[in-house]
Amino acid sequence: MKKVIKYILNFLGFKITRIQKTEHDEGFYSELNKLNIVDIEKLTYFNSFINGMISDYQAKIIFVLCYFQTIKGDVLEIGSFKGKSTSYIFRAVKETKNGSLYVIDNFKGISGKEYLYGDFINEFLQNMKKIGNNKEINILNGDSKKMLKKIKNDSLRFIYIDGDHSYEGIKKDLYGCLPKLKNGGIIVLDDYFDGFPDLVKSVNEIIGELKNFSYLTFAHNLVIIKNIHNT
């Protein structure tokens, strides 16, 4: 069929030329200057080969929040999957040279449904290598409750949580992260919307107990929790 269409178009005087795709390694800096200013749209294309459930819009906001933080500290992600959200957070940390990035995941998927995912640690590692990770990401492979013990208290400026969405799972992760958060730090929770009622119920119970925090939701399914104590 393709040959027939090509023959007809050539007969009519049209020339078919294959359009070359933009190379992945084209980069993500603005072409308007030589200051290495990140162009978020180009960064989105740069990371587009990575499969993930987070939208580009959400990922851009997460990048901006992490990129423009002024307090110093490390960054943590719980629930990386194949690395789509990680790719944005990694770039924010690398470009600002503000802290180290830690990721926690068992790289097997949801408990009880591992057969749907398989073991995707190797795909995650390959994806991170493609975006420029040179052993800069500290990977904590295992259960978040155990892995969080390896993170120092009062050391994190930014935390992104997209792990276990169950009532107990999110409670475990959020309570586990709170002592790690620096004054002025930010926690972003994924999937805070009515599609995950257990998650919403658990989060609402926790934030109802907290003091010296402020809250904001955006993109329909994310809530930001900012520690403003003594800042």
N, C-alpha and C positions, 0 to 999 in steps of 0.2 A: 504493500500500500504506500509506504514511504517513497519507494522508487517511482511509483506512478505519479504521486504528487510532485515530486522533484522534476520528473520529465515534463509535466504539464507547465509548471512554473518556468522552467528553462525555455520551453517552446514559446511561451508568452513574453520572453525577454527578461525575466527576473532571475537574478543570481542569488543563490542561497549561500549565506556565509554563517558558519558556526560562531556564536557569540562566546567569547572567552569569559569565564567566571572570574570574579575578583579573587585573588589568592587569599587564603586564610591568614598568611603571614604578612599581609599588607600592613597590619598594625591597627592601633586604636587611638593614635594621637591626632589632634587637629592638624590639618594641612595649612592653616592660616598663619602659623608661626613656628618657631623652632624651640619653643619652651616646654615641649613634652606635656602639653595640656590634653587630658583625656577627653576624647569626643565620645559621649555616652552612646550615641547611635552606632558609631563604628565599633565600640566595645561590644554592643549587642550582637552585631554581625560576627565579630571575632569569636564570641562564645556560642554562636548559634548551632554548632555541631553537637553540642552536649544535650542529651535528652533529659528532661526534668518536668516536674509538675508545676513549678512556679512560673508565673507569667513574666514576660520581658518587662512589663510595666512595674510589677512588684520588685523585680530584681534591680531595676534602675533606682527605685526609691531606697532600697536597702544599701545600694552602693553609695548614694549621696549621703545618707545618714552616717554611715561608717567613715566615709571619706572626709567629711567636714567636721568631725568631732575634734574638739580642741584639747580635751584632757588626754593625758598619756596613759597607755595601758595595753594589755593584750586583748585579743578577740577570739571568741569561741562560737563554733557552729555545732549544734546537735541535730543530726539527721542530714547527711550530705547527699545520699543516694548516689547518682553518677557524677555529681559535681556542678550542676548548673548554677545553683545559688552560690556555691563555693567559689566559682570562677569570678563572680562579681566582688565578693568579700575579699578574696585573695588580692584582686587588683587594687582595691581600696587600701588595703594594708601595705602592699608593696610600693605603691606610688607615694604614699604619705610617710613611709618608713616609721610608722607609729605602732610599735608593738609586734608581737608574734601571733600567728594564726594557729589555733588548735581546732581540730574537727573530731567529733565523737560519733561513731556509727558502728554497728555490727556488720554492715555491708551484706546483710542477708534479707532485709525487708522486714515486714510486719510480723511479729511473733505469731506463730500458728499458720502463717500464710507464706512461709519462705519459699514454698514450691512455685509460687507465682513470680518470684524475682530471680532466684538463683543467687549464686555468690558473685557480686559485681565489684569486688575490691580491685580486680585487675583493670577493669574498664575505668574505674574512678582514677586509678593511678596513671593510666595512659592519657586520660583527658586532662589531668592536671599537668602532665609533662608538656602537652601541646600548648597550654596557655602560659607556659614559662616557669612553672614551679621547678626549682632546683633544690629539692629537699628542704624547702622553706616552710612547708605546711607540716605541722606536727600532728600526725595521725594517731588517735587513740581508738584502737579497734576493740570494741567490746560494749558491754552494758553501760549505759550512761551513769547509773548510780555509782558503779565502781570506778569508772573513768573520771568522774568529777572529783574524786578524792585526790587525783593527781594535779588538780588545778589549785593554786594558792588562793586563799581568801583575799578579798579586796585587791584583786589584780586585773580584773577585766573591765574594759571600757565599753565593749559592745558584745552582745550575745544574741544569736539568732537561733530560735528553737523551732524545729520542724521534725520532731521525733515521734515517739509514741503518742497517739491522739486519744488514747483511752482516758477515762476519768482519773484513774490512779497513775497512769503513765505521765500525763502532763503535770499532775501535782508533784510527782517525784522530781521531774526535771526542773520545774519552776522553783520549788522549794530548795532544790540542790544548787541552783544557780544564784539565788539571792545573796548568799554570803560572799560569793565570788565577785559581785558587782561593786565597782568603785563609785564613790560619790560623783554624781553627774553622769553616770553610765546609762546605757540604754539596753533594754531587752526587747526584742521583736519576736512576737509569737505568730506563727503561721496558722492559717485556717480557723481564725476566730470568727465564725459565722454559723448560721443555723443548720448548715450541713453537717456539723459536728457538735451535736447538743451536749455530749458528755464533756468534751473539751471546754465548751463555753461555760457549762455549769461549774466545772472544776476551777477554771480561771477566775470566774466571778467570785467564788467563795474565797479564793486566796487574796485577790486584790481588795476585797471587802475588809480584810484584816490588816492590810498594810497602811502605814502612815508615811508621810514625806515622799510620796510618789505622785506623779501626774500621768494622765492617760490620754491616748489618742488612737482612733482607728482610721485605717485608710485601705483603699483597694478592696473593700468589702470583707476581707478575711484576715486582716492583720491588726494586731493591737500593739502599740508601743508603750512600754512601761519605763519611765525615766526616774531614776533615783535623784531627788533634789535635796536630800538631807545635807544641811550645812554647806550648801553651795551658793 
